[in-house]
Amino acid sequence: MEEQADDVSSLVSLLNRKITFAAYSLPGNVTLNYIVDDNVSPIVSSRRFVITAWNGETVEIFDRADISHVAASQCGRHAPVQSISTSWADYESAVNRVVSLLKTTQGKVVISRLKILSDSRLDYLLIAKSLKKMFRKYRNAFCAVYYTPATGAWCVCSPELLLHIDKKSGELHTVALAGTRRYDIDGDWDDKNQREHSYVVRYIADTLASIGIRPAIGRRETMATGDIRHLLTRISANINNSGDRIPVENILAALHPTPAICGYPVEWSRNVIREVETHERECYGGYIAVEDDEIFLSHVNLRCFAFEPGRCRFWGGGGIMSDSTPETEWNEASLKIDATLSCLKEELQ
């Protein structure tokens, strides 16, 4: 789709008409690219936008029609299940439970919490204006807004690349992104964040090697995203050098979820999350992919919120280690939630 002259008006129109769509911008670019899917028109390009929820359910949006020619969707509406924010008591109990488990099992578990903002002024126009402000603020992230009847409407400003493959050259890129602190903290990273980051680097490198891909691991960096700093390690490879061509879906299945969004060991952490979290993650912690004939590009679905008129639901989390405290982890999750919440609050003032 061609870039729309007025993104706010286009987003409001699509959302009001309940049309299945995605609008996204690539890191370093604030131009929104639209994929609109009415499930009726012929596919007009090879682009598709794929949403994979935390539980593995997948929704695909195909590039079919121009915005102005699409009628309102006849599909049923998504019905969100969460109605209350995660309480401090529930969160404290979850973190203490995980810390107790980690005393005997070395590793980490990513625990998230849910925050709900309810306000009658939260209509699609105010939210769309906030989205554009967010996308400018986090222009180095993968930014997207999408709606499907299965998922409802979501906004994402993800700094975490899951998988980028150039289909012609075979070049593969991913990152280990774990370790978080405020932008105003300088000096060396503390031991807890460095250990948490190391789990992710080792897991990604070992996983790629296990499916026949030889990874090259870059140096550890500090990445800035808004008011947050993360530890980042870039990992690359070439799948054309791996003998038999490895399908993208096989690489994704092996990589996701990484310890950055789940924990380590991964399957054990997933079971712990299922036991201690009091909310559904829905799309949070899953991933989004944009694909055409030339590239496959996927980012983890985080720094995200689901929205509808009058209510927005935000998710944020952090890696719990054996020396974590509920207060510190609550504050880290708040820092991540505020990354997107703050732009909405500015519009409400």
C-alpha positions as CSV (number, residue, x, y, z in Angstrom):
1,M,0.0,0.0,0.0
2,E,1.1,3.6,-0.7
3,E,1.9,5.7,2.3
4,Q,-1.2,7.5,3.6
5,A,-1.2,11.3,3.6
6,D,-2.9,11.5,7.0
7,D,-2.0,8.5,9.1
8,V,-4.2,9.5,12.1
9,S,-7.3,9.7,9.9
10,S,-6.5,6.5,8.1
11,L,-6.0,4.6,11.4
12,V,-9.2,6.0,12.9
13,S,-11.1,5.0,9.8
14,L,-9.8,1.4,9.7
15,L,-10.4,1.0,13.5
16,N,-13.9,2.4,13.4
17,R,-14.8,0.1,10.5
18,K,-13.3,-3.0,12.2
19,I,-11.2,-3.8,9.1
20,T,-8.4,-6.3,9.5
21,F,-5.1,-4.4,8.9
22,A,-1.6,-3.7,10.0
23,A,0.4,-0.4,9.7
24,Y,4.1,-0.6,10.6
25,S,7.4,1.3,10.3
26,L,10.8,-0.3,10.2
27,P,13.5,0.7,12.7
28,G,15.0,4.1,11.8
29,N,12.0,5.1,9.7
30,V,8.7,6.7,10.8
31,T,6.8,6.1,7.5
32,L,3.9,3.8,8.0
33,N,3.4,0.9,5.6
34,Y,-0.2,-0.4,5.3
35,I,-1.4,-4.0,4.8
36,V,-5.2,-4.1,4.5
37,D,-7.1,-7.4,4.3
38,D,-10.8,-7.6,3.6
39,N,-10.6,-11.4,3.0
40,V,-12.4,-10.9,-0.3
41,S,-10.2,-8.8,-2.7
42,P,-7.4,-10.5,-4.7
43,I,-4.0,-10.4,-3.1
44,V,-2.1,-7.4,-4.6
45,S,1.4,-8.1,-3.4
46,S,3.5,-10.8,-1.7
47,R,3.6,-8.9,1.6
48,R,1.9,-10.4,4.6
49,F,1.9,-9.5,8.3
50,V,1.8,-12.5,10.7
51,I,0.9,-12.2,14.4
52,T,1.8,-15.1,16.7
53,A,0.4,-14.9,20.2
54,W,2.2,-16.2,23.3
55,N,0.2,-19.4,23.2
56,G,1.3,-20.1,19.6
57,E,-1.9,-19.2,17.8
58,T,-1.3,-17.4,14.5
59,V,-3.2,-14.8,12.5
60,E,-2.1,-13.7,9.0
61,I,-2.9,-10.4,7.3
62,F,-2.5,-10.4,3.5
63,D,-2.0,-7.4,1.4
64,R,-5.3,-7.2,-0.6
65,A,-7.0,-3.8,-1.0
66,D,-6.8,-0.1,-0.9
67,I,-8.1,1.5,2.3
68,S,-10.8,3.6,0.5
69,H,-12.3,0.5,-1.2
70,V,-12.7,-1.8,1.9
71,A,-16.1,-2.2,3.5
72,A,-16.6,-2.8,7.2
73,S,-15.6,-6.2,8.5
74,Q,-18.4,-8.7,9.2
75,C,-16.4,-10.7,11.6
76,G,-17.1,-10.9,15.3
77,R,-15.2,-8.7,17.7
78,H,-12.4,-9.8,20.0
79,A,-13.6,-10.0,23.6
80,P,-10.7,-9.2,26.1
81,V,-10.7,-11.4,29.1
82,Q,-8.7,-9.2,31.6
83,S,-10.6,-6.6,33.5
84,I,-8.2,-5.7,36.4
85,S,-4.6,-4.7,36.7
86,T,-2.1,-7.1,38.4
87,S,-2.1,-6.3,42.1
88,W,1.1,-5.7,44.1
89,A,0.1,-8.6,46.3
90,D,-0.2,-11.0,43.3
91,Y,3.0,-9.8,41.8
92,E,5.0,-10.0,45.0
93,S,3.8,-13.5,45.6
94,A,4.7,-14.5,42.0
95,V,8.3,-13.1,42.3
96,N,8.9,-14.6,45.7
97,R,7.7,-18.0,44.5
98,V,10.0,-17.8,41.5
99,V,13.0,-16.6,43.6
100,S,12.4,-19.6,45.9
101,L,12.4,-22.0,42.9
102,L,15.6,-20.4,41.5
103,K,17.5,-21.1,44.8
104,T,17.7,-24.7,43.7
105,T,17.4,-24.3,39.9
106,Q,20.0,-21.9,38.3
107,G,18.4,-19.8,35.6
108,K,15.8,-17.0,35.2
109,V,12.1,-16.7,34.7
110,V,10.5,-13.7,33.0
111,I,7.4,-12.6,35.0
112,S,5.1,-10.0,33.5
113,R,2.3,-7.9,34.9
114,L,-0.8,-6.2,33.5
115,K,-1.8,-2.6,33.9
116,I,-5.2,-1.3,32.7
117,L,-5.9,2.4,31.9
118,S,-9.6,3.2,31.8
119,D,-10.8,6.6,30.7
120,S,-13.9,7.6,28.7
121,R,-11.8,10.0,26.7
122,L,-9.8,7.2,25.1
123,D,-11.4,7.1,21.7
124,Y,-9.7,6.0,18.5
125,L,-8.8,9.6,17.6
126,L,-6.9,10.2,20.8
127,I,-5.2,6.8,20.7
128,A,-4.2,7.3,17.0
129,K,-2.6,10.6,17.9
130,S,-0.7,9.0,20.7
131,L,0.5,6.2,18.4
132,K,2.0,8.6,16.0
133,K,3.8,10.4,18.9
134,M,5.0,7.0,20.2
135,F,6.3,6.0,16.8
136,R,8.3,9.2,16.5
137,K,9.7,8.8,20.0
138,Y,10.7,5.2,19.4
139,R,11.8,5.5,15.8
140,N,14.7,3.0,16.3
141,A,12.2,0.3,17.2
142,F,9.9,-1.8,15.1
143,C,6.5,0.1,15.4
144,A,3.1,-1.3,14.5
145,V,-0.6,-1.0,15.0
146,Y,-2.9,-3.8,14.0
147,Y,-6.4,-5.0,14.3
148,T,-7.9,-8.5,13.6
149,P,-11.2,-9.9,14.9
150,A,-9.2,-12.6,16.7
151,T,-6.7,-10.3,18.5
152,G,-8.5,-7.0,18.8
153,A,-6.4,-3.8,18.3
154,W,-2.8,-3.6,19.4
155,C,0.1,-1.1,19.4
156,V,3.8,-2.3,19.5
157,C,7.1,-0.4,19.7
158,S,9.5,-3.4,19.9
159,P,13.2,-2.9,20.3
160,E,13.8,-6.7,20.1
161,L,14.6,-8.3,16.7
162,L,13.8,-12.0,16.7
163,L,14.8,-12.9,13.2
164,H,15.8,-11.1,10.0
165,I,16.6,-13.2,6.9
166,D,17.6,-11.9,3.4
167,K,16.1,-14.6,1.3
168,K,18.5,-14.1,-1.6
169,S,21.8,-13.8,0.2
170,G,20.9,-16.1,3.1
171,E,22.1,-13.5,5.7
172,L,20.5,-14.1,9.1
173,H,20.4,-11.6,12.0
174,T,19.1,-11.8,15.5
175,V,19.9,-10.2,18.8
176,A,20.1,-11.1,22.5
177,L,18.4,-8.3,24.3
178,A,18.3,-8.7,28.1
179,G,19.3,-6.5,31.0
180,T,17.5,-3.3,31.7
181,R,18.2,0.0,33.5
182,R,17.1,3.6,33.4
183,Y,18.8,6.0,30.9
184,D,20.4,8.1,33.7
185,I,22.4,5.2,35.2
186,D,26.0,5.2,34.0
187,G,29.0,2.9,34.6
188,D,29.4,-0.8,34.4
189,W,26.3,-3.0,34.4
190,D,25.6,-4.9,37.6
191,D,26.2,-8.7,37.9
192,K,22.5,-9.6,37.8
193,N,21.9,-7.9,34.4
194,Q,25.1,-9.3,33.0
195,R,24.2,-12.9,34.0
196,E,20.6,-12.5,32.7
197,H,22.0,-11.3,29.4
198,S,24.5,-14.2,29.2
199,Y,21.7,-16.8,29.4
200,V,20.1,-15.3,26.3
201,V,23.3,-15.1,24.3
202,R,24.3,-18.7,25.1
203,Y,20.8,-20.0,24.3
204,I,20.5,-18.3,20.9
205,A,24.0,-19.4,19.9
206,D,23.5,-23.0,21.0
207,T,20.0,-23.2,19.4
208,L,21.2,-22.0,16.0
209,A,24.2,-24.4,16.2
210,S,21.8,-27.3,17.0
211,I,19.9,-26.9,13.8
212,G,23.1,-26.6,11.6
213,I,23.6,-22.8,11.6
214,R,27.0,-21.5,12.6
215,P,26.5,-18.2,14.4
216,A,28.9,-15.2,14.8
217,I,28.5,-13.4,18.1
218,G,29.2,-9.7,18.2
219,R,30.4,-7.6,21.1
220,R,28.1,-6.7,24.0
221,E,26.6,-3.2,23.6
222,T,24.3,-0.8,25.5
223,M,21.2,0.0,23.4
224,A,19.1,3.1,24.1
225,T,15.3,3.0,23.5
226,G,13.6,6.1,24.8
227,D,14.2,6.4,28.6
228,I,15.5,2.7,28.9
229,R,18.8,1.1,28.3
230,H,19.3,-2.5,27.5
231,L,22.3,-4.9,27.1
232,L,22.5,-6.0,23.4
233,T,24.5,-8.6,21.6
234,R,24.1,-9.0,17.8
235,I,24.2,-12.5,16.4
236,S,24.5,-13.3,12.7
237,A,25.0,-16.2,10.3
238,N,24.4,-17.3,6.7
239,I,21.8,-20.0,6.2
240,N,23.1,-20.6,2.6
241,N,26.3,-22.0,4.2
242,S,24.3,-24.6,6.2
243,G,24.1,-27.4,3.6
244,D,20.4,-28.1,3.1
245,R,18.3,-24.8,3.1
246,I,16.7,-24.5,6.6
247,P,13.1,-23.2,6.4
248,V,12.4,-20.0,8.2
249,E,9.6,-21.6,10.2
250,N,12.1,-24.2,11.5
251,I,14.4,-21.5,12.7
252,L,11.6,-19.6,14.4
253,A,10.3,-22.7,16.1
254,A,13.8,-23.4,17.5
255,L,14.4,-19.8,18.7
256,H,11.1,-18.7,20.1
257,P,10.6,-18.1,22.9
258,T,14.1,-17.0,23.9
259,P,15.1,-16.6,27.5
260,A,14.7,-12.8,27.0
261,I,10.9,-13.2,27.1
262,C,10.4,-16.6,28.8
263,G,13.4,-17.6,30.9
264,Y,16.0,-20.3,31.2
265,P,15.7,-23.3,31.0
266,V,13.0,-22.4,28.5
267,E,10.4,-25.1,28.9
268,W,10.8,-25.1,32.7
269,S,10.3,-21.3,32.7
270,R,7.2,-21.6,30.5
271,N,5.7,-23.9,33.0
272,V,6.5,-21.6,35.9
273,I,5.0,-18.7,34.1
274,R,1.8,-20.7,33.6
275,E,1.6,-21.4,37.3
276,V,2.3,-18.0,38.8
277,E,1.0,-15.3,36.4
278,T,-2.6,-14.3,37.1
279,H,-3.3,-12.9,33.6
280,E,-3.2,-14.1,30.0
281,R,-0.3,-12.7,27.9
282,E,-2.4,-12.8,24.7
283,C,-0.1,-11.3,22.0
284,Y,2.5,-10.0,24.5
285,G,5.6,-12.2,24.4
286,G,4.7,-13.6,21.0
287,Y,6.1,-12.2,17.8
288,I,5.2,-10.3,14.7
289,A,6.6,-11.0,11.2
290,V,6.5,-9.1,8.0
291,E,7.4,-11.1,4.9
292,D,7.6,-10.7,1.1
293,D,9.6,-12.3,-1.7
294,E,12.9,-10.8,-0.5
295,I,12.9,-10.6,3.3
296,F,11.6,-12.2,6.4
297,L,11.6,-9.8,9.4
298,S,10.3,-10.7,12.8
299,H,10.2,-8.8,16.2
300,V,9.1,-9.9,19.6
301,N,5.7,-8.4,20.6
302,L,6.6,-6.3,23.6
303,R,6.4,-2.6,24.6
304,C,2.9,-3.2,23.6
305,F,-0.7,-2.6,24.6
306,A,-4.2,-3.7,23.5
307,F,-6.8,-1.0,23.1
308,E,-10.5,-0.4,22.6
309,P,-12.6,2.8,23.2
310,G,-12.3,3.7,26.9
311,R,-9.6,1.2,27.8
312,C,-6.0,0.2,27.2
313,R,-4.2,-2.8,28.6
314,F,-0.4,-2.7,29.0
315,W,2.0,-5.6,29.6
316,G,5.5,-5.3,31.0
317,G,7.9,-7.8,32.6
318,G,11.5,-8.6,33.6
319,G,13.8,-11.5,34.2
320,I,13.7,-12.8,37.7
321,M,16.9,-14.2,39.1
322,S,17.7,-15.9,42.4
323,D,18.8,-12.5,43.9
324,S,15.8,-10.5,42.5
325,T,13.5,-8.5,44.8
326,P,9.8,-7.8,44.1
327,E,10.3,-4.1,44.5
328,T,13.1,-3.9,42.0
329,E,11.3,-6.0,39.4
330,W,8.0,-4.2,39.8
331,N,9.9,-0.9,39.1
332,E,11.5,-2.4,36.0
333,A,8.1,-3.6,34.7
334,S,6.8,-0.1,35.4
335,L,9.6,1.5,33.4
336,K,8.7,-0.7,30.4
337,I,5.0,-0.1,30.7
338,D,5.5,3.7,31.0
339,A,7.4,3.6,27.7
340,T,4.1,3.5,25.9
341,L,1.7,4.6,28.6
342,S,3.4,8.0,28.9
343,C,2.4,9.1,25.4
344,L,-1.3,8.3,26.1
345,K,-1.2,10.2,29.4
346,E,0.2,13.2,27.6
347,E,-2.7,13.3,25.2
348,L,-5.2,12.9,28.1
349,Q,-3.8,16.0,29.9
